[in-house]
Amino acid sequence: MTTNGFDEQALDAAYRKALAAEKAGRTEAAATAYRACLGIDPDDHVGARLRLAALGVGETPSSAGEAYVTTLFDQQAEAFEDILVGQLGYGVPGLIGETLARLGFEHFDRALDLGCGTGLVGTVLDGRVDEMLGIDLSENMIEIAFDSGAYDHLYIGEALGFLEDFDEPEPFDVILAADVLPYLGDLAPLFSLAATRLAPRGLFVASTEALADMAGDGAAKGANAETGFAVGSDHRFHHGESYVRAALERAGFELVAFEPITVRMQEGEPAPGHLFVARRTGG
Ligand SMILES: C[S@@+](CC[C@H](N)C(=O)[O-])C[C@H]1O[C@@H](n2cnc3c(N)ncnc32)[C@H](O)[C@@H]1O
């Protein structure tokens, strides 16, 4: 046992077994070992639920889970910008900055960056926002965002919980989420909570990874018209365009823009996605 409350050695052994079986194409054995991981660690630090879903043998979870996201990004924080931006050409924060400027949204009073990571969005919007808040599950990512100097306030926590519980009633005129929705499957709770925190006609700006383009070997398993999202072979959630549009409308948003983008390179190929700018309707 460790401070995490589970047997880390047993988890490590089961996880290695699962990865080896998956690599060898032994899906049943891999699934058994991933289920063993969940038996040892129900909080799922290794992301076994995502892997089962990607194998097509487990239910699609509604999110990647806090334990997995925190572990993954705490590990990746230091190398994040070198790998993602430098090697894989990740450019969503820059696209957000360009798109908002092109649409005539030059200045914001109060912005909230959900899943702010190392602070790339804050850096792009620096000088265009009076008060910039950021929130992320990963303490190591937040430390780098802090060093960027682009945020007035930073919080370590889960995005939906933050939107629900944040005790400052003052609304935001923009809420941003760059490359965060791939860690959230069911978008309805996020969209409704974001709407409650926005000023009337406030903007919600976010990127997704596209579902329709997942084809052939990279096919997302379990994708269907009912859910509109699925876990891809990259272990991230991919969202269908019509699903995202309908979920925004249901949460009280009208679309200002919904554009195809390349999120980054993935195994030498452009990873397709969407960038949307939605405006809260009603009073
Ligand atoms: C791919 S990174 C993107 C970071 C940043 N938005 C950017 O564009 O560079 C995804 C970030 O979202 C955070 N994240 C994912 N799910 C989250 C959640 N439910 N609540 C808070 N942060 C989350 C991760 O910890 C990670 O820092």
The ligand as an ORCA input file, in Angstrom:
! r2SCAN-3c Opt
* xyz 0 1
  C      -3.575     19.059    -23.678
  S      -3.466     20.038    -22.243
  C      -3.898     21.656    -22.866
  C      -3.408     22.753    -21.953
  C      -3.723     24.169    -22.415
  N      -5.148     24.417    -22.433
  C      -3.106     24.439    -23.762
  O      -3.844     24.665    -24.722
  O      -1.884     24.410    -23.850
  C      -4.930     19.574    -21.365
  C      -4.959     20.178    -19.958
  O      -6.277     20.030    -19.435
  C      -6.187     19.644    -18.080
  N      -7.439     18.957    -17.753
  C      -7.997     17.898    -18.380
  N      -9.172     17.574    -17.823
  C      -9.377     18.482    -16.833
  C     -10.418     18.694    -15.909
  N     -11.507     17.909    -15.889
  N     -10.308     19.713    -15.023
  C      -9.215     20.522    -15.022
  N      -8.185     20.361    -15.879
  C      -8.268     19.359    -16.777
  C      -4.946     18.776    -18.010
  O      -4.433     18.663    -16.706
  C      -4.011     19.489    -18.975
  O      -3.218     20.440    -18.335
*
